Amino acid sequence: AQSVTQLGSHVSVSEGALVLLRCNYSSSVPPYLFWYVQYPNQGLQLLLKYTTGATLVKGINGFEAEFKKSETSFHLTKPSAHMSDAAEYFCAVSDLRAAGNKLTFGGGTRVLVKP
Amino acid sequence: GAVVSQHPSRVICKSGTSVKIECRSLDFQATTMFWYRQFPKQSLMLMATSNEGSKATYEQGVEKDKFLINHASLTLSTLTVTSAHPEDSSFYICSARGTRMNTEAFFGQGTRLTVV
């Protein structure tokens, strides 16, 4: 079974400051990891994903995440927050070997950006 | 990226009626579609996985007779909430995965269902 824990349901950052969203996972097999962003009343948009290879993954909108197997973590960062980054962020894990390779989501972290 | 269209985006219905939500993959063939439910300020909970031409696989605790899923073609899956009640009010989101995109599923924009 797989699980995802996102530390902090809410994060408040100042515009221009570092954004750090924490994600830890549990998986019995090598995981595929994802970060999604959700704006109000909308679906999910993929920010970035880790499957294999380089552990530092760069995504859209200046976000990046680093897969650390020893820490079972996949934290999301952005050097400088923008007002448009205010949204809900979800970390997810998938096992392609499982039937349907369904995603298991973390609880989400809501980001508030202060001017 | 690939586009998944979900319709309607919002729907209000009366208790006891049924509501159908459509999920379409516009530019790829979706062999597998997923239906999620999201309560306010909560995460997404997988309801069921559907593969084209076969019966959907429901997650534990999801009533298959209440949430009817049909995946009759490679571009369309539907979720029908039967005999809706106020507790069925929620945000429903579909995602679709194609045969050549086995590391990513693309999400629809979601449907806000309100049962009054």
Interface residues (C-beta under 8 A of the other chain):
Chain A: Y32 F34 Y36 N41 Q42 G43 L44 Q45 L46 K49 T51 F90 S94 L96 A99 G100 N101 K102 L103 T104 F105 G106 G107 G108 R110
Chain B: G1 V4 Q6 S9 T32 F34 K41 Q42 S43 L44 L46 T49 N51 T57 F91 I93 S95 R97 N102 T103 E104 A105 F106 F107 G108 Q109 G110 R112
